[in-house]
Amino acid sequence: MNFGARPLRRLLTYTVETELSKKIISGAVKDGDTVEINFDGKQFTFDATTPVKLDK
């Protein structure tokens, strides 16, 4: 698959931003979380982690 810059941007907007928005709305991703986005060759995967707060 070959993409130019604009088609690649549209693909990322549709796939990544849409899926990430759904996860935020559903509560799977919360404010302050870190989201790792990977591509396994067929689809994007999203792994959200909440930072650990250390007491001083």
mmJSON file of the N, C-alpha and C atoms, coordinates in Angstrom:
{"data_MODEL":{"atom_site":{
"group_PDB":["ATOM","ATOM","ATOM","ATOM","ATOM","ATOM","ATOM","ATOM","ATOM","ATOM","ATOM","ATOM","ATOM","ATOM","ATOM","ATOM","ATOM","ATOM","ATOM","ATOM","ATOM","ATOM","ATOM","ATOM","ATOM","ATOM","ATOM","ATOM","ATOM","ATOM","ATOM","ATOM","ATOM","ATOM","ATOM","ATOM","ATOM","ATOM","ATOM","ATOM","ATOM","ATOM","ATOM","ATOM","ATOM","ATOM","ATOM","ATOM","ATOM","ATOM","ATOM","ATOM","ATOM","ATOM","ATOM","ATOM","ATOM","ATOM","ATOM","ATOM","ATOM","ATOM","ATOM","ATOM","ATOM","ATOM","ATOM","ATOM","ATOM","ATOM","ATOM","ATOM","ATOM","ATOM","ATOM","ATOM","ATOM","ATOM","ATOM","ATOM","ATOM","ATOM","ATOM","ATOM","ATOM","ATOM","ATOM","ATOM","ATOM","ATOM","ATOM","ATOM","ATOM","ATOM","ATOM","ATOM","ATOM","ATOM","ATOM","ATOM","ATOM","ATOM","ATOM","ATOM","ATOM","ATOM","ATOM","ATOM","ATOM","ATOM","ATOM","ATOM","ATOM","ATOM","ATOM","ATOM","ATOM","ATOM","ATOM","ATOM","ATOM","ATOM","ATOM","ATOM","ATOM","ATOM","ATOM","ATOM","ATOM","ATOM","ATOM","ATOM","ATOM","ATOM","ATOM","ATOM","ATOM","ATOM","ATOM","ATOM","ATOM","ATOM","ATOM","ATOM","ATOM","ATOM","ATOM","ATOM","ATOM","ATOM","ATOM","ATOM","ATOM","ATOM","ATOM","ATOM","ATOM","ATOM","ATOM","ATOM","ATOM","ATOM","ATOM","ATOM","ATOM","ATOM","ATOM","ATOM"],
"id":[1,2,3,4,5,6,7,8,9,10,11,12,13,14,15,16,17,18,19,20,21,22,23,24,25,26,27,28,29,30,31,32,33,34,35,36,37,38,39,40,41,42,43,44,45,46,47,48,49,50,51,52,53,54,55,56,57,58,59,60,61,62,63,64,65,66,67,68,69,70,71,72,73,74,75,76,77,78,79,80,81,82,83,84,85,86,87,88,89,90,91,92,93,94,95,96,97,98,99,100,101,102,103,104,105,106,107,108,109,110,111,112,113,114,115,116,117,118,119,120,121,122,123,124,125,126,127,128,129,130,131,132,133,134,135,136,137,138,139,140,141,142,143,144,145,146,147,148,149,150,151,152,153,154,155,156,157,158,159,160,161,162,163,164,165,166,167,168],
"type_symbol":["N","C","C","N","C","C","N","C","C","N","C","C","N","C","C","N","C","C","N","C","C","N","C","C","N","C","C","N","C","C","N","C","C","N","C","C","N","C","C","N","C","C","N","C","C","N","C","C","N","C","C","N","C","C","N","C","C","N","C","C","N","C","C","N","C","C","N","C","C","N","C","C","N","C","C","N","C","C","N","C","C","N","C","C","N","C","C","N","C","C","N","C","C","N","C","C","N","C","C","N","C","C","N","C","C","N","C","C","N","C","C","N","C","C","N","C","C","N","C","C","N","C","C","N","C","C","N","C","C","N","C","C","N","C","C","N","C","C","N","C","C","N","C","C","N","C","C","N","C","C","N","C","C","N","C","C","N","C","C","N","C","C","N","C","C","N","C","C"],
"label_atom_id":["N","CA","C","N","CA","C","N","CA","C","N","CA","C","N","CA","C","N","CA","C","N","CA","C","N","CA","C","N","CA","C","N","CA","C","N","CA","C","N","CA","C","N","CA","C","N","CA","C","N","CA","C","N","CA","C","N","CA","C","N","CA","C","N","CA","C","N","CA","C","N","CA","C","N","CA","C","N","CA","C","N","CA","C","N","CA","C","N","CA","C","N","CA","C","N","CA","C","N","CA","C","N","CA","C","N","CA","C","N","CA","C","N","CA","C","N","CA","C","N","CA","C","N","CA","C","N","CA","C","N","CA","C","N","CA","C","N","CA","C","N","CA","C","N","CA","C","N","CA","C","N","CA","C","N","CA","C","N","CA","C","N","CA","C","N","CA","C","N","CA","C","N","CA","C","N","CA","C","N","CA","C","N","CA","C","N","CA","C","N","CA","C","N","CA","C"],
"label_alt_id":[null,null,null,null,null,null,null,null,null,null,null,null,null,null,null,null,null,null,null,null,null,null,null,null,null,null,null,null,null,null,null,null,null,null,null,null,null,null,null,null,null,null,null,null,null,null,null,null,null,null,null,null,null,null,null,null,null,null,null,null,null,null,null,null,null,null,null,null,null,null,null,null,null,null,null,null,null,null,null,null,null,null,null,null,null,null,null,null,null,null,null,null,null,null,null,null,null,null,null,null,null,null,null,null,null,null,null,null,null,null,null,null,null,null,null,null,null,null,null,null,null,null,null,null,null,null,null,null,null,null,null,null,null,null,null,null,null,null,null,null,null,null,null,null,null,null,null,null,null,null,null,null,null,null,null,null,null,null,null,null,null,null,null,null,null,null,null,null],
"label_comp_id":["MET","MET","MET","ASN","ASN","ASN","PHE","PHE","PHE","GLY","GLY","GLY","ALA","ALA","ALA","ARG","ARG","ARG","PRO","PRO","PRO","LEU","LEU","LEU","ARG","ARG","ARG","ARG","ARG","ARG","LEU","LEU","LEU","LEU","LEU","LEU","THR","THR","THR","TYR","TYR","TYR","THR","THR","THR","VAL","VAL","VAL","GLU","GLU","GLU","THR","THR","THR","GLU","GLU","GLU","LEU","LEU","LEU","SER","SER","SER","LYS","LYS","LYS","LYS","LYS","LYS","ILE","ILE","ILE","ILE","ILE","ILE","SER","SER","SER","GLY","GLY","GLY","ALA","ALA","ALA","VAL","VAL","VAL","LYS","LYS","LYS","ASP","ASP","ASP","GLY","GLY","GLY","ASP","ASP","ASP","THR","THR","THR","VAL","VAL","VAL","GLU","GLU","GLU","ILE","ILE","ILE","ASN","ASN","ASN","PHE","PHE","PHE","ASP","ASP","ASP","GLY","GLY","GLY","LYS","LYS","LYS","GLN","GLN","GLN","PHE","PHE","PHE","THR","THR","THR","PHE","PHE","PHE","ASP","ASP","ASP","ALA","ALA","ALA","THR","THR","THR","THR","THR","THR","PRO","PRO","PRO","VAL","VAL","VAL","LYS","LYS","LYS","LEU","LEU","LEU","ASP","ASP","ASP","LYS","LYS","LYS"],
"label_asym_id":["A","A","A","A","A","A","A","A","A","A","A","A","A","A","A","A","A","A","A","A","A","A","A","A","A","A","A","A","A","A","A","A","A","A","A","A","A","A","A","A","A","A","A","A","A","A","A","A","A","A","A","A","A","A","A","A","A","A","A","A","A","A","A","A","A","A","A","A","A","A","A","A","A","A","A","A","A","A","A","A","A","A","A","A","A","A","A","A","A","A","A","A","A","A","A","A","A","A","A","A","A","A","A","A","A","A","A","A","A","A","A","A","A","A","A","A","A","A","A","A","A","A","A","A","A","A","A","A","A","A","A","A","A","A","A","A","A","A","A","A","A","A","A","A","A","A","A","A","A","A","A","A","A","A","A","A","A","A","A","A","A","A","A","A","A","A","A","A"],
"label_entity_id":["1","1","1","1","1","1","1","1","1","1","1","1","1","1","1","1","1","1","1","1","1","1","1","1","1","1","1","1","1","1","1","1","1","1","1","1","1","1","1","1","1","1","1","1","1","1","1","1","1","1","1","1","1","1","1","1","1","1","1","1","1","1","1","1","1","1","1","1","1","1","1","1","1","1","1","1","1","1","1","1","1","1","1","1","1","1","1","1","1","1","1","1","1","1","1","1","1","1","1","1","1","1","1","1","1","1","1","1","1","1","1","1","1","1","1","1","1","1","1","1","1","1","1","1","1","1","1","1","1","1","1","1","1","1","1","1","1","1","1","1","1","1","1","1","1","1","1","1","1","1","1","1","1","1","1","1","1","1","1","1","1","1","1","1","1","1","1","1"],
"label_seq_id":[1,1,1,2,2,2,3,3,3,4,4,4,5,5,5,6,6,6,7,7,7,8,8,8,9,9,9,10,10,10,11,11,11,12,12,12,13,13,13,14,14,14,15,15,15,16,16,16,17,17,17,18,18,18,19,19,19,20,20,20,21,21,21,22,22,22,23,23,23,24,24,24,25,25,25,26,26,26,27,27,27,28,28,28,29,29,29,30,30,30,31,31,31,32,32,32,33,33,33,34,34,34,35,35,35,36,36,36,37,37,37,38,38,38,39,39,39,40,40,40,41,41,41,42,42,42,43,43,43,44,44,44,45,45,45,46,46,46,47,47,47,48,48,48,49,49,49,50,50,50,51,51,51,52,52,52,53,53,53,54,54,54,55,55,55,56,56,56],
"pdbx_PDB_ins_code":[null,null,null,null,null,null,null,null,null,null,null,null,null,null,null,null,null,null,null,null,null,null,null,null,null,null,null,null,null,null,null,null,null,null,null,null,null,null,null,null,null,null,null,null,null,null,null,null,null,null,null,null,null,null,null,null,null,null,null,null,null,null,null,null,null,null,null,null,null,null,null,null,null,null,null,null,null,null,null,null,null,null,null,null,null,null,null,null,null,null,null,null,null,null,null,null,null,null,null,null,null,null,null,null,null,null,null,null,null,null,null,null,null,null,null,null,null,null,null,null,null,null,null,null,null,null,null,null,null,null,null,null,null,null,null,null,null,null,null,null,null,null,null,null,null,null,null,null,null,null,null,null,null,null,null,null,null,null,null,null,null,null,null,null,null,null,null,null],
"Cartn_x":[0.83,0.0,0.879,0.674,1.401,0.436,0.821,-0.009,0.814,0.178,0.774,0.457,0.924,0.734,-0.745,-1.5,-2.911,-3.752,-3.639,-4.413,-4.02,-2.731,-2.291,-2.89,-2.921,-3.529,-5.008,-5.718,-7.14,-7.337,-6.489,-6.573,-6.349,-5.317,-5.042,-6.157,-6.676,-7.777,-8.959,-9.296,-10.46,-10.235,-9.125,-8.925,-8.492,-7.448,-6.903,-7.776,-8.064,-8.84,-10.238,-10.866,-12.225,-12.227,-11.334,-11.284,-10.888,-9.924,-9.509,-10.652,-11.397,-12.553,-13.594,-13.838,-14.801,-14.34,-13.048,-12.515,-12.609,-12.397,-12.531,-13.983,-14.901,-16.323,-16.819,-16.334,-16.777,-16.152,-15.112,-14.453,-13.265,-12.939,-11.789,-10.479,-10.49,-9.333,-9.78,-9.011,-9.361,-8.308,-8.668,-7.754,-6.482,-5.344,-4.06,-3.5,-4.319,-3.836,-2.843,-1.993,-1.083,-1.601,-1.727,-2.235,-1.119,-0.85,0.119,-0.663,-0.352,-1.039,-0.064,-0.469,0.347,-0.451,0.258,-0.376,0.185,-0.696,-0.246,-0.218,-0.351,-0.358,-1.754,-2.755,-4.145,-4.979,-4.7,-5.495,-4.657,-5.17,-4.523,-4.989,-4.08,-4.44,-4.138,-4.945,-4.829,-4.7,-3.644,-3.433,-3.287,-4.252,-4.236,-3.691,-2.818,-2.298,-2.426,-2.735,-2.825,-1.494,-0.893,0.391,0.24,1.255,1.264,1.729,0.948,1.31,2.107,3.289,4.149,3.95,3.785,3.668,5.057,5.208,6.523,6.572],
"Cartn_y":[-1.169,0.0,1.238,2.131,3.397,4.54,5.435,6.591,7.85,8.887,10.21,10.813,12.023,12.666,12.91,13.407,13.714,12.462,11.435,10.219,9.563,9.625,9.055,9.833,11.145,11.967,11.637,11.484,11.136,9.772,8.821,7.492,7.564,8.286,8.413,9.15,10.198,10.933,10.009,9.258,8.385,7.266,6.577,5.402,5.754,6.526,6.802,7.778,8.929,9.933,9.438,8.745,8.248,7.219,6.246,5.206,5.777,6.691,7.313,8.135,8.839,9.608,8.697,7.556,6.593,6.102,5.86,5.378,6.461,7.705,8.806,8.946,8.917,9.062,7.911,6.698,5.535,5.48,6.291,6.295,5.356,4.673,3.769,4.542,5.794,6.684,7.913,8.223,9.345,10.444,11.608,12.741,12.359,12.596,12.282,10.931,10.075,8.766,8.929,7.956,7.861,6.746,7.029,6.029,5.639,4.346,3.808,3.24,3.723,3.281,2.474,1.26,0.378,-0.073,-0.573,-1.128,-2.522,-3.521,-4.91,-5.451,-4.557,-4.974,-5.014,-5.089,-5.12,-4.027,-3.746,-2.748,-2.048,-0.908,-0.169,-0.74,-0.769,-1.16,0.005,0.14,1.251,0.697,1.08,0.661,1.906,2.118,3.284,2.886,3.719,3.512,4.804,4.655,5.807,5.92,7.105,7.265,7.002,6.407,6.145,7.402,7.829,9.02,8.58,9.131,8.804,9.817,9.302,10.192,10.596,11.867,12.369,12.455],
"Cartn_z":[0.0,0.0,0.0,-0.927,-0.96,-0.715,0.154,0.458,0.297,-0.224,-0.19,1.166,1.404,2.701,3.017,2.064,2.338,2.559,1.706,1.984,3.317,3.666,4.933,6.095,5.987,7.04,7.192,6.083,6.152,6.806,6.463,7.068,8.57,8.986,10.41,11.137,10.524,11.136,11.344,10.321,10.416,11.429,11.343,12.181,13.597,13.741,15.067,15.84,15.268,16.002,16.326,15.403,15.651,16.769,16.709,17.739,19.088,19.099,20.348,20.949,20.126,20.596,21.236,20.618,21.169,22.54,22.681,23.962,25.046,24.671,25.627,26.065,25.125,25.434,26.306,26.042,26.818,28.207,28.446,29.742,29.819,28.727,28.714,28.798,28.347,28.439,29.221,30.266,31.127,31.037,31.526,31.543,32.285,31.681,32.288,31.885,31.267,30.815,29.668,29.534,28.404,27.511,26.219,25.28,24.324,24.268,23.322,22.144,20.955,19.74,18.904,18.556,17.733,16.522,15.539,14.346,14.147,14.123,14.025,12.597,11.624,10.228,9.64,10.522,10.071,10.723,11.983,12.69,13.747,14.203,15.269,16.605,17.578,18.932,19.858,20.896,21.835,23.241,23.949,25.319,26.18,27.07,27.95,29.314,29.852,31.204,31.984,33.254,34.143,34.882,34.869,35.556,37.06,37.638,39.06,39.774,40.764,41.519,42.753,42.868,43.995,45.12,46.329,47.487,47.928,48.255,48.709,50.192],
"occupancy":[1.0,1.0,1.0,1.0,1.0,1.0,1.0,1.0,1.0,1.0,1.0,1.0,1.0,1.0,1.0,1.0,1.0,1.0,1.0,1.0,1.0,1.0,1.0,1.0,1.0,1.0,1.0,1.0,1.0,1.0,1.0,1.0,1.0,1.0,1.0,1.0,1.0,1.0,1.0,1.0,1.0,1.0,1.0,1.0,1.0,1.0,1.0,1.0,1.0,1.0,1.0,1.0,1.0,1.0,1.0,1.0,1.0,1.0,1.0,1.0,1.0,1.0,1.0,1.0,1.0,1.0,1.0,1.0,1.0,1.0,1.0,1.0,1.0,1.0,1.0,1.0,1.0,1.0,1.0,1.0,1.0,1.0,1.0,1.0,1.0,1.0,1.0,1.0,1.0,1.0,1.0,1.0,1.0,1.0,1.0,1.0,1.0,1.0,1.0,1.0,1.0,1.0,1.0,1.0,1.0,1.0,1.0,1.0,1.0,1.0,1.0,1.0,1.0,1.0,1.0,1.0,1.0,1.0,1.0,1.0,1.0,1.0,1.0,1.0,1.0,1.0,1.0,1.0,1.0,1.0,1.0,1.0,1.0,1.0,1.0,1.0,1.0,1.0,1.0,1.0,1.0,1.0,1.0,1.0,1.0,1.0,1.0,1.0,1.0,1.0,1.0,1.0,1.0,1.0,1.0,1.0,1.0,1.0,1.0,1.0,1.0,1.0,1.0,1.0,1.0,1.0,1.0,1.0],
"B_iso_or_equiv":[0.0,0.0,0.0,0.0,0.0,0.0,0.0,0.0,0.0,0.0,0.0,0.0,0.0,0.0,0.0,0.0,0.0,0.0,0.0,0.0,0.0,0.0,0.0,0.0,0.0,0.0,0.0,0.0,0.0,0.0,0.0,0.0,0.0,0.0,0.0,0.0,0.0,0.0,0.0,0.0,0.0,0.0,0.0,0.0,0.0,0.0,0.0,0.0,0.0,0.0,0.0,0.0,0.0,0.0,0.0,0.0,0.0,0.0,0.0,0.0,0.0,0.0,0.0,0.0,0.0,0.0,0.0,0.0,0.0,0.0,0.0,0.0,0.0,0.0,0.0,0.0,0.0,0.0,0.0,0.0,0.0,0.0,0.0,0.0,0.0,0.0,0.0,0.0,0.0,0.0,0.0,0.0,0.0,0.0,0.0,0.0,0.0,0.0,0.0,0.0,0.0,0.0,0.0,0.0,0.0,0.0,0.0,0.0,0.0,0.0,0.0,0.0,0.0,0.0,0.0,0.0,0.0,0.0,0.0,0.0,0.0,0.0,0.0,0.0,0.0,0.0,0.0,0.0,0.0,0.0,0.0,0.0,0.0,0.0,0.0,0.0,0.0,0.0,0.0,0.0,0.0,0.0,0.0,0.0,0.0,0.0,0.0,0.0,0.0,0.0,0.0,0.0,0.0,0.0,0.0,0.0,0.0,0.0,0.0,0.0,0.0,0.0,0.0,0.0,0.0,0.0,0.0,0.0],
"pdbx_formal_charge":[null,null,null,null,null,null,null,null,null,null,null,null,null,null,null,null,null,null,null,null,null,null,null,null,null,null,null,null,null,null,null,null,null,null,null,null,null,null,null,null,null,null,null,null,null,null,null,null,null,null,null,null,null,null,null,null,null,null,null,null,null,null,null,null,null,null,null,null,null,null,null,null,null,null,null,null,null,null,null,null,null,null,null,null,null,null,null,null,null,null,null,null,null,null,null,null,null,null,null,null,null,null,null,null,null,null,null,null,null,null,null,null,null,null,null,null,null,null,null,null,null,null,null,null,null,null,null,null,null,null,null,null,null,null,null,null,null,null,null,null,null,null,null,null,null,null,null,null,null,null,null,null,null,null,null,null,null,null,null,null,null,null,null,null,null,null,null,null],
"auth_seq_id":[1,1,1,2,2,2,3,3,3,4,4,4,5,5,5,6,6,6,7,7,7,8,8,8,9,9,9,10,10,10,11,11,11,12,12,12,13,13,13,14,14,14,15,15,15,16,16,16,17,17,17,18,18,18,19,19,19,20,20,20,21,21,21,22,22,22,23,23,23,24,24,24,25,25,25,26,26,26,27,27,27,28,28,28,29,29,29,30,30,30,31,31,31,32,32,32,33,33,33,34,34,34,35,35,35,36,36,36,37,37,37,38,38,38,39,39,39,40,40,40,41,41,41,42,42,42,43,43,43,44,44,44,45,45,45,46,46,46,47,47,47,48,48,48,49,49,49,50,50,50,51,51,51,52,52,52,53,53,53,54,54,54,55,55,55,56,56,56],
"auth_comp_id":["MET","MET","MET","ASN","ASN","ASN","PHE","PHE","PHE","GLY","GLY","GLY","ALA","ALA","ALA","ARG","ARG","ARG","PRO","PRO","PRO","LEU","LEU","LEU","ARG","ARG","ARG","ARG","ARG","ARG","LEU","LEU","LEU","LEU","LEU","LEU","THR","THR","THR","TYR","TYR","TYR","THR","THR","THR","VAL","VAL","VAL","GLU","GLU","GLU","THR","THR","THR","GLU","GLU","GLU","LEU","LEU","LEU","SER","SER","SER","LYS","LYS","LYS","LYS","LYS","LYS","ILE","ILE","ILE","ILE","ILE","ILE","SER","SER","SER","GLY","GLY","GLY","ALA","ALA","ALA","VAL","VAL","VAL","LYS","LYS","LYS","ASP","ASP","ASP","GLY","GLY","GLY","ASP","ASP","ASP","THR","THR","THR","VAL","VAL","VAL","GLU","GLU","GLU","ILE","ILE","ILE","ASN","ASN","ASN","PHE","PHE","PHE","ASP","ASP","ASP","GLY","GLY","GLY","LYS","LYS","LYS","GLN","GLN","GLN","PHE","PHE","PHE","THR","THR","THR","PHE","PHE","PHE","ASP","ASP","ASP","ALA","ALA","ALA","THR","THR","THR","THR","THR","THR","PRO","PRO","PRO","VAL","VAL","VAL","LYS","LYS","LYS","LEU","LEU","LEU","ASP","ASP","ASP","LYS","LYS","LYS"],
"auth_asym_id":["A","A","A","A","A","A","A","A","A","A","A","A","A","A","A","A","A","A","A","A","A","A","A","A","A","A","A","A","A","A","A","A","A","A","A","A","A","A","A","A","A","A","A","A","A","A","A","A","A","A","A","A","A","A","A","A","A","A","A","A","A","A","A","A","A","A","A","A","A","A","A","A","A","A","A","A","A","A","A","A","A","A","A","A","A","A","A","A","A","A","A","A","A","A","A","A","A","A","A","A","A","A","A","A","A","A","A","A","A","A","A","A","A","A","A","A","A","A","A","A","A","A","A","A","A","A","A","A","A","A","A","A","A","A","A","A","A","A","A","A","A","A","A","A","A","A","A","A","A","A","A","A","A","A","A","A","A","A","A","A","A","A","A","A","A","A","A","A"],
"auth_atom_id":["N","CA","C","N","CA","C","N","CA","C","N","CA","C","N","CA","C","N","CA","C","N","CA","C","N","CA","C","N","CA","C","N","CA","C","N","CA","C","N","CA","C","N","CA","C","N","CA","C","N","CA","C","N","CA","C","N","CA","C","N","CA","C","N","CA","C","N","CA","C","N","CA","C","N","CA","C","N","CA","C","N","CA","C","N","CA","C","N","CA","C","N","CA","C","N","CA","C","N","CA","C","N","CA","C","N","CA","C","N","CA","C","N","CA","C","N","CA","C","N","CA","C","N","CA","C","N","CA","C","N","CA","C","N","CA","C","N","CA","C","N","CA","C","N","CA","C","N","CA","C","N","CA","C","N","CA","C","N","CA","C","N","CA","C","N","CA","C","N","CA","C","N","CA","C","N","CA","C","N","CA","C","N","CA","C","N","CA","C","N","CA","C","N","CA","C"],
"pdbx_PDB_model_num":[1,1,1,1,1,1,1,1,1,1,1,1,1,1,1,1,1,1,1,1,1,1,1,1,1,1,1,1,1,1,1,1,1,1,1,1,1,1,1,1,1,1,1,1,1,1,1,1,1,1,1,1,1,1,1,1,1,1,1,1,1,1,1,1,1,1,1,1,1,1,1,1,1,1,1,1,1,1,1,1,1,1,1,1,1,1,1,1,1,1,1,1,1,1,1,1,1,1,1,1,1,1,1,1,1,1,1,1,1,1,1,1,1,1,1,1,1,1,1,1,1,1,1,1,1,1,1,1,1,1,1,1,1,1,1,1,1,1,1,1,1,1,1,1,1,1,1,1,1,1,1,1,1,1,1,1,1,1,1,1,1,1,1,1,1,1,1,1]
}}}
